[in-house]
Amino acid sequence: MDGKTANGLVRYSNKYKIFGVIDSTLAGKDAGDILDDAPNGMPIYKNIQECLEKNKENNINTFIYGMAPLSGVFSKQDEQIMFFAMENKLNIVNGLHEFLTENKNFNKKAKECDVQIFDIRKPKKIDQLRVFSGDISKVTCPKIAILGTDSAVGKRTTSTILTQALCEKGVNAVMVATGQTGLIQGAKYGVSLDALPEQFISGEMESAVYQAWKQEDPDVIIIEGQGALSHPAYLSSCFIVRGSQPDAIIVQHPPKREFLGDYPMIKMPTLESEITLLESFSGSPVIAITINHENMISEEVDKIIDEYQKQFNLPTTDVLLHNCDTLIEKIVTSFPQLKKQLN
């Protein structure tokens, strides 16, 4: 669960070519096999030394810290590994709240090794941040938010796959990232919301969507969700809804997850209660359900898809196991102006 940044980069990266994953517990296996039961040729190494040794010809120049622990800070072992990476001429990409560019030891080491450190979550200076302005009302294309019932349930994955599927159908779809992984993957528009002072989160969310609309003239904007609106520890969903004011919502849910991912003492919300909460809070309809199939076999996935479609009268799918056709059909039905864009 804490490796969701690495998981996302294994599945998709528009910015970096990923040569390998470091995971001592799964060394020697294929990352695609581990995540999606389908090999992708991306090997898993026991440590950084092995990865560099076996990739000498590939001129690797970047080490991405692919973890997202609840603590948001590095362990001593993490620091040692990153020092080793810098000594081997690797730039460091950091997605945590602990900013390495503000650490004198890391700055000194980076200078000695002639490498760069990129703190993805580090926000702009206060005088560059925006408060909510109302510009979101100028956005004329449909805005669809992919929200969920917990953190680490696949909202970004579904957002990415749906955006790609829409583009393949001829629809000019643009995704707005709201977390560090989407930005590391290369999202052109977005901001890591949970690193911002509260006063500016809605405004920065609004600005990211508005800029995507203004610069790309898209047919539809897909907005990546964070956490869950009902989650007691995360407020990002609240600001995503307020700042982007989505016209429709797709809900991502893991049917077999009994307790919140980082909080094993708190039971998961029901899908029904989350849908009710989202629609009440946003004033916009939930138009589809997407499944996270963790701890499920394919027969169970198919069964739960059928059950949810009957119970909620909403199209339901798992975008990693099936395609996005039912989602796209519902989106076009909900926003008929998109029909003329389809191939």
C-alpha positions as CSV (number, residue, x, y, z in Angstrom):
1,M,0.0,0.0,0.0
2,D,2.8,2.4,0.8
3,G,4.4,1.7,-2.6
4,K,1.7,3.3,-4.6
5,T,4.0,5.8,-6.2
6,A,6.2,3.0,-7.5
7,N,3.1,1.0,-8.5
8,G,1.9,4.0,-10.6
9,L,5.2,4.4,-12.3
10,V,5.4,0.7,-13.2
11,R,2.0,1.0,-14.9
12,Y,2.5,4.3,-16.6
13,S,5.1,7.1,-16.9
14,N,5.1,9.8,-19.5
15,K,8.2,11.5,-18.0
16,Y,10.6,8.7,-17.0
17,K,11.7,5.4,-18.6
18,I,11.6,3.0,-15.7
19,F,14.4,0.4,-15.8
20,G,13.7,-1.4,-12.6
21,V,12.1,-1.5,-9.2
22,I,13.9,-2.1,-5.9
23,D,12.1,-4.4,-3.5
24,S,14.2,-7.0,-1.6
25,T,11.1,-9.1,-0.8
26,L,10.3,-9.7,-4.5
27,A,13.7,-9.6,-6.1
28,G,14.0,-11.6,-9.3
29,K,10.4,-11.2,-10.3
30,D,8.6,-9.1,-12.9
31,A,6.9,-6.0,-11.7
32,G,4.0,-6.4,-14.1
33,D,3.4,-10.0,-12.9
34,I,3.3,-8.7,-9.3
35,L,0.9,-5.8,-9.9
36,D,-1.3,-7.0,-12.7
37,D,-0.6,-10.7,-13.3
38,A,0.9,-9.8,-16.7
39,P,4.7,-9.5,-17.3
40,N,5.9,-6.1,-18.6
41,G,9.7,-6.8,-18.7
42,M,10.4,-4.5,-15.8
43,P,12.6,-6.4,-13.3
44,I,12.6,-6.2,-9.5
45,Y,16.0,-5.9,-7.8
46,K,17.1,-6.7,-4.3
47,N,18.9,-3.4,-3.9
48,I,20.1,-0.4,-5.7
49,Q,23.6,-1.8,-6.2
50,E,22.2,-4.8,-8.2
51,C,20.0,-2.5,-10.2
52,L,22.9,-0.3,-11.3
53,E,25.2,-3.2,-11.9
54,K,22.7,-4.9,-14.3
55,N,21.9,-1.7,-16.1
56,K,25.3,-0.2,-16.9
57,E,24.5,0.2,-20.5
58,N,21.2,2.1,-19.8
59,N,22.8,5.2,-18.4
60,I,20.4,5.5,-15.5
61,N,20.4,9.0,-14.1
62,T,17.5,9.2,-11.7
63,F,16.5,7.5,-8.4
64,I,12.8,7.9,-7.6
65,Y,11.7,7.4,-4.0
66,G,8.6,5.4,-4.8
67,M,7.1,5.1,-1.3
68,A,4.3,7.1,0.3
69,P,4.4,6.1,4.0
70,L,1.8,7.6,6.3
71,S,4.6,9.3,8.4
72,G,5.6,11.3,5.4
73,V,9.3,11.2,6.4
74,F,12.4,9.2,5.6
75,S,14.0,6.5,7.7
76,K,17.8,6.5,8.2
77,Q,18.0,3.6,5.8
78,D,16.2,5.6,3.2
79,E,18.7,8.4,3.6
80,Q,21.7,6.0,3.3
81,I,20.3,4.6,0.1
82,M,19.8,8.1,-1.4
83,F,23.3,9.1,-0.5
84,F,24.5,6.0,-2.3
85,A,22.4,6.9,-5.3
86,M,23.9,10.4,-5.4
87,E,27.4,9.0,-5.2
88,N,26.5,7.0,-8.3
89,K,25.5,10.2,-10.1
90,L,21.7,9.8,-9.8
91,N,19.4,12.7,-9.4
92,I,16.8,12.2,-6.6
93,V,13.1,12.6,-7.1
94,N,11.3,12.9,-3.7
95,G,7.5,12.8,-3.3
96,L,7.4,13.1,0.5
97,H,6.5,16.1,2.7
98,E,10.1,16.1,4.1
99,F,11.9,18.3,1.6
100,L,15.4,17.2,0.9
101,T,16.3,20.6,-0.7
102,E,15.9,22.0,2.8
103,N,18.3,19.5,4.3
104,K,21.9,20.8,4.5
105,N,23.4,17.4,4.4
106,F,21.5,16.4,1.3
107,N,22.3,19.8,-0.4
108,K,26.0,19.4,0.4
109,K,26.0,15.8,-0.9
110,A,24.1,16.8,-4.1
111,K,26.6,19.6,-4.7
112,E,29.6,17.3,-4.2
113,C,28.2,14.7,-6.5
114,D,26.9,17.2,-9.1
115,V,23.3,15.9,-9.1
116,Q,19.9,17.5,-8.5
117,I,17.2,17.0,-6.0
118,F,13.5,17.4,-6.9
119,D,11.0,17.8,-4.1
120,I,7.8,17.2,-6.0
121,R,5.5,18.1,-3.1
122,K,7.3,21.4,-2.3
123,P,4.7,24.2,-2.9
124,K,5.3,27.5,-4.5
125,K,6.1,30.5,-2.3
126,I,3.1,32.0,-0.6
127,D,3.0,35.1,-2.8
128,Q,2.6,32.7,-5.8
129,L,-0.3,30.7,-4.5
130,R,-3.8,31.4,-5.5
131,V,-7.0,31.7,-3.4
132,F,-10.3,30.6,-4.9
133,S,-11.4,33.2,-7.5
134,G,-14.5,31.9,-9.2
135,D,-12.6,31.3,-12.5
136,I,-13.9,27.7,-12.4
137,S,-17.2,29.0,-13.6
138,K,-15.6,30.0,-16.9
139,V,-14.7,26.3,-17.7
140,T,-17.2,25.2,-20.3
141,C,-16.2,21.6,-20.9
142,P,-17.4,18.7,-18.6
143,K,-15.3,18.1,-15.5
144,I,-15.4,14.6,-14.1
145,A,-13.7,13.7,-10.7
146,I,-12.6,10.2,-9.9
147,L,-13.2,10.0,-6.2
148,G,-13.1,7.0,-3.9
149,T,-13.9,5.3,-0.6
150,D,-10.3,5.3,0.8
151,S,-6.8,6.2,0.0
152,A,-4.7,4.0,-2.3
153,V,-7.7,2.4,-4.1
154,G,-6.7,3.3,-7.7
155,K,-8.2,6.7,-8.3
156,R,-5.1,7.9,-10.1
157,T,-4.8,4.7,-12.1
158,T,-8.4,4.9,-13.2
159,S,-8.0,8.6,-14.1
160,T,-5.0,7.8,-16.2
161,I,-6.5,4.9,-18.0
162,L,-9.8,6.6,-18.6
163,T,-8.1,9.7,-20.0
164,Q,-6.0,7.6,-22.4
165,A,-9.1,5.7,-23.5
166,L,-11.1,8.8,-24.2
167,C,-8.2,10.2,-26.3
168,E,-8.0,7.0,-28.2
169,K,-11.7,7.4,-29.0
170,G,-11.1,10.9,-30.4
171,V,-12.1,12.9,-27.4
172,N,-9.6,15.6,-26.3
173,A,-9.4,14.6,-22.7
174,V,-6.9,16.1,-20.2
175,M,-6.1,14.8,-16.8
176,V,-5.4,17.1,-13.8
177,A,-3.2,15.4,-11.2
178,T,-3.7,16.2,-7.5
179,G,-0.9,14.2,-5.9
180,Q,2.8,13.6,-6.2
181,T,2.6,10.4,-8.2
182,G,0.6,11.9,-11.0
183,L,3.1,14.8,-11.2
184,I,6.1,12.4,-11.2
185,Q,4.4,10.4,-14.0
186,G,4.4,13.6,-16.1
187,A,1.0,15.1,-15.7
188,K,1.1,18.5,-17.5
189,Y,-1.5,20.0,-15.2
190,G,-1.9,19.6,-11.5
191,V,-0.7,20.3,-7.9
192,S,0.1,18.2,-4.9
193,L,-2.8,19.4,-2.8
194,D,-1.9,17.9,0.6
195,A,1.3,20.0,0.8
196,L,-0.5,23.4,0.6
197,P,-1.7,25.7,3.3
198,E,-5.4,25.3,3.7
199,Q,-6.3,28.8,2.6
200,F,-4.9,28.1,-0.9
201,I,-5.9,24.5,-1.6
202,S,-9.2,25.3,-3.3
203,G,-7.7,28.1,-5.3
204,E,-4.8,26.0,-6.5
205,M,-7.2,23.2,-7.4
206,E,-9.3,25.7,-9.3
207,S,-6.3,27.2,-11.0
208,A,-5.0,23.8,-12.2
209,V,-8.3,22.9,-13.8
210,Y,-8.8,26.4,-15.3
211,Q,-5.3,26.4,-16.8
212,A,-5.9,22.9,-18.3
213,W,-9.1,24.2,-19.9
214,K,-7.5,27.5,-21.1
215,Q,-4.3,26.0,-22.5
216,E,-5.6,22.8,-24.0
217,D,-9.2,23.6,-25.0
218,P,-10.3,20.1,-24.0
219,D,-13.5,18.3,-24.6
220,V,-13.5,16.9,-21.1
221,I,-11.3,17.2,-18.0
222,I,-10.6,14.2,-15.8
223,I,-9.7,15.1,-12.2
224,E,-7.7,12.7,-10.0
225,G,-9.1,12.2,-6.5
226,Q,-7.3,11.9,-3.2
227,G,-8.2,10.1,-0.1
228,A,-12.0,9.9,0.5
229,L,-14.6,12.5,1.4
230,S,-15.6,10.4,4.4
231,H,-12.0,9.7,5.5
232,P,-11.2,11.2,8.9
233,A,-7.5,11.8,8.2
234,Y,-7.6,13.3,4.7
235,L,-9.3,16.5,3.5
236,S,-8.1,16.5,-0.1
237,S,-11.4,15.3,-1.5
238,C,-13.2,18.2,0.1
239,F,-10.9,20.7,-1.6
240,I,-11.0,18.8,-4.9
241,V,-14.8,19.1,-5.0
242,R,-14.9,22.7,-3.8
243,G,-12.1,23.9,-6.1
244,S,-12.9,22.0,-9.3
245,Q,-16.7,21.8,-8.9
246,P,-17.0,18.6,-10.9
247,D,-20.0,18.1,-13.2
248,A,-20.0,14.4,-12.5
249,I,-18.2,11.9,-10.3
250,I,-17.0,8.3,-10.7
251,V,-16.4,6.4,-7.5
252,Q,-13.6,3.9,-7.0
253,H,-14.1,1.2,-4.4
254,P,-12.3,-2.0,-3.1
255,P,-15.1,-4.4,-2.2
256,K,-12.9,-6.7,-0.2
257,R,-11.3,-4.0,1.9
258,E,-12.8,-4.2,5.4
259,F,-10.8,-1.4,7.1
260,L,-9.3,1.9,6.0
261,G,-5.8,1.2,4.6
262,D,-3.7,3.0,7.1
263,Y,-6.2,2.8,9.9
264,P,-7.0,-0.9,10.7
265,M,-9.3,0.2,13.6
266,I,-11.7,2.1,11.3
267,K,-14.1,0.2,9.2
268,M,-14.5,1.1,5.5
269,P,-17.5,3.2,4.6
270,T,-20.1,1.5,2.5
271,L,-20.3,2.3,-1.2
272,E,-23.9,3.4,-0.7
273,S,-23.0,5.9,2.1
274,E,-20.0,7.3,0.1
275,I,-22.2,7.9,-2.9
276,T,-24.8,9.6,-0.8
277,L,-22.2,11.8,0.9
278,L,-20.5,12.8,-2.4
279,E,-23.7,13.7,-4.2
280,S,-24.9,15.7,-1.2
281,F,-21.6,17.5,-0.7
282,S,-20.9,18.2,-4.4
283,G,-24.4,18.7,-5.8
284,S,-23.3,16.6,-8.7
285,P,-24.3,13.0,-9.7
286,V,-22.2,9.9,-9.3
287,I,-22.4,8.4,-12.9
288,A,-20.4,5.2,-12.6
289,I,-18.5,2.9,-10.2
290,T,-15.0,1.5,-10.7
291,I,-13.6,-1.5,-8.8
292,N,-10.3,-2.1,-7.2
293,H,-9.9,-5.9,-7.3
294,E,-7.4,-6.4,-4.5
295,N,-7.9,-9.8,-2.8
296,M,-10.4,-10.8,-5.5
297,I,-10.3,-13.5,-8.2
298,S,-11.8,-12.6,-11.6
299,E,-15.0,-14.5,-10.9
300,E,-15.6,-12.4,-7.8
301,V,-14.9,-9.2,-9.8
302,D,-17.5,-10.1,-12.4
303,K,-20.0,-11.0,-9.8
304,I,-19.6,-7.8,-7.8
305,I,-19.8,-5.7,-11.0
306,D,-23.1,-7.3,-11.8
307,E,-24.4,-6.8,-8.3
308,Y,-23.4,-3.1,-8.2
309,Q,-25.0,-2.4,-11.5
310,K,-28.2,-3.9,-10.3
311,Q,-28.1,-2.3,-6.8
312,F,-27.1,1.2,-7.9
313,N,-28.3,1.2,-11.5
314,L,-24.8,2.6,-12.5
315,P,-22.3,1.2,-15.0
316,T,-19.6,-0.6,-13.1
317,T,-16.2,-1.9,-14.3
318,D,-12.6,-2.6,-13.3
319,V,-10.4,-0.6,-15.7
320,L,-7.3,-2.8,-15.1
321,L,-9.2,-6.0,-16.0
322,H,-11.7,-4.6,-18.5
323,N,-11.7,-1.7,-20.9
324,C,-13.3,1.7,-20.3
325,D,-16.1,1.3,-22.9
326,T,-19.0,1.3,-20.3
327,L,-17.5,4.4,-18.6
328,I,-17.1,6.3,-21.9
329,E,-20.7,5.3,-23.0
330,K,-22.0,6.7,-19.7
331,I,-19.9,9.9,-20.0
332,V,-21.2,10.5,-23.6
333,T,-24.8,9.8,-22.5
334,S,-24.3,12.3,-19.6
335,F,-22.7,14.9,-21.8
336,P,-24.1,14.5,-25.3
337,Q,-21.9,17.2,-26.8
338,L,-19.1,14.7,-26.7
339,K,-20.7,12.4,-29.2
340,K,-19.5,14.3,-32.2
341,Q,-15.9,13.8,-31.0
342,L,-16.0,10.0,-31.1
343,N,-14.2,8.2,-33.8
